[in-house]
Amino acid sequence: MPEMKDNYWLEVFANFRGGMVLTDNVKEEEPFVRELEWLSPLHEEGFRRYHSFEIEGIRRGEHFEIEGDGPLWDGVAKDVITRKYLFLRAADDPAALKGDNPEISDAEKESMLKVFKMLNLDGDIETWYHEYYPVARELTYVTLLSDPLAGNLGRGYRCELVLVSFVNNRRGVMTTKEEWQSFYAEMIGKMFGPRGIPYVVFTVYFEV
C-alpha cells in the first residue's frame, strides 16, 4: 500500500506561529494536551517527514513485534506535560483513508488482531484488512508503540493517532464537514463497533 501524500496545509500550519493554529484545532478534539511542540514537518528541516523510530525519545524495544520502519507520518508533535506523542495523518479526501491490502501478511494480521483485542472493540476485524487498511495500519503501530512491555517510549509516555481532515480544500479535494462526518460515522461503526472510536484516535476537522 502506498503512503498517503503530503498535505500543503499541514506544512503551512505546523510552522505558522509555532504551530499555534494547528495546536488549537487539535485541542478542540483532544482537550487533554497542553503544550505541543511540533517536530514535523518543519520548514527549517525542509518539511521532512519521519518514521516513528527517527523521533528523539522513541526507540525500537526488543519486544516490538512489527518489522520495518512503519508509517512515514505527515506530522508529529510532542507534549512533555501530558507525556504524549501525536502522530498525524492528513487528508482532504476520505478515499485516502480507505483501501485493501490483498497481500497482508499473517504477522501483520496478528498484530492488528492483538490491537483490536487490546482496545476491546466490537467492530469487524476484516474491515481492518480489506476496507480501512491505511487507518488500521497506523492505529496498530501507534497502539503497539505505547505498549509498556515493549519498551519503545520513555517512562509514562504514550502515543495517539490524529486524523486531520481538511474541509473545503480549494487547493485539492473539496470535502465538506458533513461529508467527513458521514464517512467517519460509517468507518467507526465498521472498524470499532457500537462503543465508538477508541481513546487513542482523534478526528480533527480543519477548515482551509
C-alpha angles and dihedrals in degrees: 000000000000120000116255112260129258116266122223095214095053089055090049098048098039086064104033109105092341093308092298097144092047091047091052091052092050091048091057088069101024102041095170096070114097118182115009120200109201110223098174147065093021125172093221089058094048091258090293117186122215141214112227097257092052090067117097110251095028122094137167106261119213091249097049104124105201119088124218132030096296126211124357099227124223090216141358130198134177131208111196092186097059092025098235139140116208118205114198131209112187127196140158094196125058088215088073089067094052130076148118128243106203090177097053110147125236089243092056091046089053091051092050092048090050091054091044088058095040090057091046094232130176099200131107112281090200089069088060090060101036113019111027099021096142092057093040091053093051093045092049092052095047093047095049091047087061095050103120091210092060096062096219099131138046118265113297096006125127137172135239133194116228118194106202110201114195113215123213094353105192090190092057138353116002102222117168123221089246090055091050092049091051091049093050093047089058095041094048092048093051100039101035108018131218094327088071134217115353122246094254095061129072130181115211124192114210118188110212 
